[in-house]
């Protein structure tokens, strides 16, 4: 776009996308989107020959061009841990910040990679970038390694010419995300262990302990109490159909996991999570923290508000709540203030949050205030999690004690009855 808001299209020849952006901006134009196309290549050389160097031809195109299409994933994509992905993103960001060109930075990462899988990944990314593909498309072929929100941020950084800053923000976001998820997981470990122990103890009692008592009760020659009969019935069910129940549970878990692969399955899961007592507020606050922090980081890096909103929407992590942000994005694109647009998403943004965003928007401190609000919400989430875990621990302990107590009492009642009869 020109400074007067007129759309222009054209092409420039450059060594990489950063150089193409600089050339376009030197013409007094504001690039909206760049699509790289490789220059004409010579005839295919033998395998032993070195691959010739190619130069990129970056073409400015209107919004919505095919460059935004999701690239096909690599078959048999290697797996990387979250720490390894974070290290790769941070290394790339550091090299670009130091002034190293993108093509050379990718070559350095390929050369310095310790794992063969990482070396292969960077070699493929470097080849595609050298052939004219945007970095976002090259990384997008590895969806199990680089999250969708990271790809969207890279695409925004490439289009705006601030890729190094965006890569640093991605690394910071992934670091905070890992810490937050670690706290949530750590908080739920103890209740989960209690639940597993309770299930194991009850299964042992029903499948091995109670049948031994049942053989003794058969010689009493007396009617057993109703509670004892119920416990024995439960024991018979576990012994007769326990294996089938275990298989059914495994099949149900696999079917649910397969259903979660579809968009409708994820929405159903997210709908249940938002509506679950106790869990719903935690899920909504977790999504709010991710959105606010991502939006603040992107705006601080120089990403335009509308683009930052679209990227931050993908960072919510809950499809149901992300859908509620579609209307807010449209309102901002129509010229409404951010606070007023987000006010319609009552599930995600309470009135006090909307009010603070409005004040920050008016005072020009939006990016700083968004990150501060995310930090405050994260502290509140920690307190909420501690309370939730305390209630969960009490609930699991109570349920385990009640079950074991019922089983023990049910087994002792016939002994008390026999003692009374003997007396």
Helices and strands as residue ranges (DSSP letters): E 10-14, H 17-26, E 34-38, E 56-60, G 66-68, H 82-97, H 102-112, H 116-130, H 135-140, H 148-160, H 163-204, I 205-209, H 210-217, H 226-259, H 263-275, H 279-300, H 305-314, H 319-324, H 326-333, H 338-342, H 351-363, H 366-422
